[in-house]
Amino acid sequence: MSVRHIALVPAAGSGSRFGAAAPKQYADLLGQPLLRHAIARLAGHPRIDRVVVVLSADDTRFADLDLADLRPIVDARACGGDTRAASVLAGLRSLAGEVAADDWILVHDAARPCLPAAVIDRLVATLEGDPVGGIAALPVADTLKRADGDARIDATVPRDGLWAAQTPQMFRFGVLLEALEHADLGRVTDEAGAVEARGLAPRLVEGDPANLKVTYPRDLALAAHLLSAMEDLP
């Protein structure tokens, strides 16, 4: 059997920094929940074979999402944890027996609704024969400052060789499961960090500035602008 590409979307968080009554993933963006846009970007790509959404056990909103116009490859698992890493691990465990160790898992943020199809294209093409896997990322272009305790500049940080991580983060099922099984789930901030902790070096694959992560309510206006301008909508 050919290797499959399975997208996994952790969507069990409360979005506390977002400051809204509802979880951030259900914030309205162009008339649809943020999460629905993220799912659509994945389900609309021909190289994605499945989209697995990891929800909290008390999620009552996902059932109301209208996915009728998408390929019927989306399913939800109400097994999410207290952290992103815990949700990803729970999602992977729920897939045990359904996927092969060599199948690719593409973990994508529920709050990145503008993922260009070209980013998935590059990940799949670049990592096809890679022994580790890798992530979408962008070289850091801005000058970086380290702050002291009074919000004053303590130092200027050299940006040479620095990249800003995005998602999807793409690893073999077996590699990612093993990495997260051994990780401190309260400290891991992305899948690559867990893989790095096992002594492996994930590859950096060019992402896209349009692949915005919505963190605050003000980000929704920019996401709406970007999404409206995209020509490869599913």
N, C-alpha and C positions, 0 to 999 in steps of 0.2 A: 504494500500500500504506500501511496505517496505521503510525504510529510504534510501535515495540516497546519494551518495558521489560525489560532484561536485567540480572539481578543477577550480580555478580562477587564471589566470596569468596576473598580471598587466604589460603591456608592452608598456606604453605610454611615458616612460622617454627618455630624451636626452642622458643620460650617460655622463654627462659633465666631470666627473673625469677620464673617460676612455681616453679622448683626441684624439678621432678619428673623421673623417668627418661624418661618418654614426652613427646612434644611436647604443649604445653598444649591444643591443639585436640582431642586425643583423651582428655582427662581425663574421668572418669566423672561424669555428672550424671543422676540419676534412672534409672540403668541404661543410659544411652545416652551415646556420646561427645558432648562439647560441640559439636563441629562438626556433628554430625547434627541437633542441636536448631536451630542457626543456619540450616542448609539447610531444615529443615522449616518454619520461620517464613516463609521466602521462597517456597518451592515451594507453600505453602498459600494464598498470596494470589492472587486472580484476576487482578490487573493485572500480575503477573510472568509473562513469556512464556518465559524461560529462566533457569536458574541454572548458572553456570559456576564451578567450583571450581578454583583454581590451586594445585597441589601441588608439592612438591619432587620432583626427579627420582628420589630414592631412597625415596619414600614407599611403605610396604608395608602400611599400615593402612586406607587408604580403601576398598580393595576389599572389606573385611570389613563395611562399613557396610550395614545393611539399610534400603534405601530403597523397598522394594516397595509400601508403603502411600502413597507420595507420588506426585504427578503425574509422569509420565515426561518431565520437562523438565530433568533434572539431568545434566550431564556434567562430567568432570574433565579437566584439562590438566596434565600433569607438566612444567611449564616454569617453575616458580617460581624467584625469584632470592634474593639474600642479604638483601634488605630488602623491606619491605612495598611500597614504591614500585616496586622492580624487579619484584616479582611481579605487581603490577597492570599495569605496562607490558607484561610478557611475555604476560599474559592478553589484553590488548587487541590486541597484535600477532597472537596466535593466532586472533583473531576477524576479522581483516582479510579482506574478501571474503565474509564470512558475514553481516555487519550493515551497515546504512547509516550514513552520517555523522551523520544526525539521530536515530538511535535513541538512547534513553536508557540509560545505564549506571548502575546503582545499586551502588556498592561498599560491601560490608558486612563488618564484622569477624567472623571465625570465632569470636571469643570473646564475642560478644553473642548469647546464646541466647534472650533474652526479648523480642525485638522485637515490640511491639504492632502489630497490623494497621493501627491508626489512624494510626501514624506514616507508613507507606507511603501510606495514603490521602491524608494531608496533603501529602506530597511530590509525589505525582502531580498532585493538584488545584492546588496552588500554583504549581508549576513548569511546567505544561503549555505555556504560551506564553512562558516566560521565555527571554530570549536567552542567558543564561549557565548557569543551573542553580543548585543550592544544596545545603545539607546540613541534616540533622537536628541540632538543638542546643538547649541550655537556658540561659536567663539564669543567671548566677552568683549564687547566693543567699548563700553564705558570705563572711565577711570574709577577705580574702586578705593574707597576710604574705610578704614577701620575706626570705629568710634570708641571713645572712652566712656566712663560712667556718667558724664555730664553732657553727652551728645555733642562733644567736640571731637575734631579729627585727632586721632591718636597716631595714625600712620597712613601713608598711601601704599596700597597693595599692588605689586606688579601684576599686570593682567596677562603677561605672556604665558601661553599654554593653558589659560583658564577657559572653561566652557560652562555655559549655563544649561543644566539638564532640562529636557522636556520629556514628554511621553508621545508615542508609545516607547516602552522599554521591552525589548524582545529577547527572550531567552528560551532555551529548551525546557520543556516541562520538568524533566528530571533534575536539571541543573538548578532551576529556580526553586523547586520544592525542597531540595536538599539544603540550599542556601538559607531559606527562610526557616526551615526546621531548626537550624542551628543559630539563628539570629536573635539578638535582643530586640524583640518586637516593639518595645517602647522607645527605642533610640534610632531604629532604622527609618530613614526618611524617603528612600526610594529603593527599588529592586536592585539597581546596580550596586548600591552600598552593601547589601547582603551578599551579593555575588563576589564583590571585591574582598569581603572579609574571609572568603574561602580561598583566597590566594589567586584569584583569577582576575584578568584584566579585560573588562568589556570594551568593545569598540565604540568610538564616537562616530555617529553618522549625522550628516547635515540635516538639521531640522528646518524650521521656517519661522520667521518673525510673526506670521499670521497665526501660528499655533499658540494663541494667547491662553493663559490660565486665568480664569475669573476668580479673583480673590476678594474683592470689595465690590459693593453695589455700583460704584462708578465705572467699573470695568465692563459692565453690561452694555453701555452705549458704544464702546469701542468694539466689543464682540459683535454687536448688531451691525455695525458698519462693515466690519470685515466679512461677516457671513453673507450680507447682502451683495457684496462685491464678488463673491466666489462664483466661478463659472462651472465648477465640477460638482455641484450639489447632486446628491443621489435622488 
